[in-house]
Amino acid sequence: MKNKWLVLFLLLLVAGCSEEGQVETYKNTNDDKLQSEVAQLFKDDDQIEQANILLVENEIFVALQLKPFTKWKKQKIEEKWQKKIEKQFKEKAVLVSTDFKLYWESSKLLEEKSQQKVQKKLEHLKKLAKEET
């Protein structure tokens, strides 16, 4: 009986520790190559727990969810990613945010079918990002 509990514990431990960062992108975009390039950038970073990426027209919106102990440096991480994406995709308008509200709102937009609705909501999210509380 002890062996069964030990095996079960080890399986749960391995399953819990193997989760890597999730990167979700908005599916209704015309540029799949750009979508995969941006998503690949975030998959390799160990500070990012989850990322939502919205690619609409000439805009790239990224909402990041950071791992627990990196939240103390979230402003620096946000600036680093902002510069990195702007440098790589010069022709696109880029906004990177580590704010949880923006992450949560962008999660809702990932399944939206209408690009017009996403564009309208994205404008609202950009206004929220500029606000300081």
RALIN-V78682 format. One record per residue. N is the residue number from 0. PSI is psi as a letter, one per 40 degrees, with the letter a starting at -180 (NA if undefined). OMEGA is omega in whole degrees, 0 to 359 (* if undefined). D_CENTER is the distance of its C-alpha to the mean C-alpha in Angstrom with 2 decimals. Layout:
N:PSI:OMEGA:D_CENTER  N:PSI:OMEGA:D_CENTER
This chain:
0:d:179:43.16  1:d:181:41.67  2:d:179:40.39  3:d:179:38.54  4:d:179:36.76  5:d:179:35.94  6:d:179:34.51  7:d:178:32.46  8:d:180:31.11  9:d:178:30.21  10:d:178:28.44  11:d:179:26.32  12:d:180:25.60  13:d:180:24.55  14:d:180:22.39  15:d:183:20.62  16:e:186:20.06  17:e:182:18.91  18:h:177:15.46  19:i:181:12.94  20:i:179:9.19  21:h:175:7.68  22:h:179:5.62  23:h:180:6.50  24:i:177:7.96  25:h:189:10.64  26:d:186:13.80  27:g:178:16.47  28:i:182:16.25  29:e:186:19.29  30:g:181:17.91  31:d:180:16.76  32:d:178:17.39  33:d:179:15.07  34:d:181:12.30  35:d:178:13.00  36:d:181:13.47  37:d:180:10.14  38:d:181:8.47  39:d:179:11.24  40:d:186:10.59  41:e:182:7.65  42:d:185:9.65  43:e:183:12.44  44:h:182:11.29  45:e:178:12.84  46:e:185:11.59  47:h:177:7.98  48:d:179:8.24  49:i:178:5.08  50:h:173:1.40  51:h:183:3.09  52:h:177:5.41  53:h:177:8.87  54:h:181:11.81  55:h:182:14.93  56:b:182:18.17  57:f:183:17.94  58:i:174:14.70  59:h:178:11.18  60:h:181:8.86  61:h:175:5.43  62:h:185:4.55  63:i:171:4.14  64:h:185:6.43  65:i:175:9.11  66:i:190:12.06  67:d:186:15.19  68:e:176:17.32  69:e:181:14.94  70:d:178:14.53  71:d:182:17.86  72:f:189:16.55  73:d:178:13.41  74:d:179:15.19  75:d:179:16.02  76:d:179:12.63  77:d:179:11.32  78:d:179:14.49  79:d:181:14.31  80:d:177:11.10  81:d:180:12.55  82:d:182:15.77  83:d:181:14.62  84:d:177:12.92  85:d:180:15.88  86:d:184:18.27  87:d:182:17.17  88:g:187:16.86  89:d:184:19.69  90:e:182:20.53  91:i:171:17.26  92:h:188:16.42  93:h:172:13.17  94:h:178:11.47  95:h:181:8.86  96:i:175:8.81  97:e:180:8.68  98:h:184:10.82  99:d:179:10.65  100:d:179:12.48  101:d:176:10.14  102:d:182:7.27  103:d:179:10.24  104:d:179:11.65  105:d:176:8.86  106:d:178:8.97  107:d:183:12.60  108:e:184:12.37  109:d:182:10.89  110:e:182:14.43  111:h:182:16.41  112:d:186:19.08  113:h:179:20.35  114:d:178:18.79  115:d:178:21.06  116:d:179:19.67  117:d:179:16.06  118:d:180:17.45  119:d:180:19.41  120:d:178:16.70  121:d:176:14.46  122:d:178:17.55  123:d:179:17.78  124:d:178:14.25  125:d:177:15.22  126:d:178:18.41  127:d:181:16.84  128:d:181:14.82  129:d:180:18.21  130:i:175:20.02  131:h:180:20.97  132:NA:*:22.12
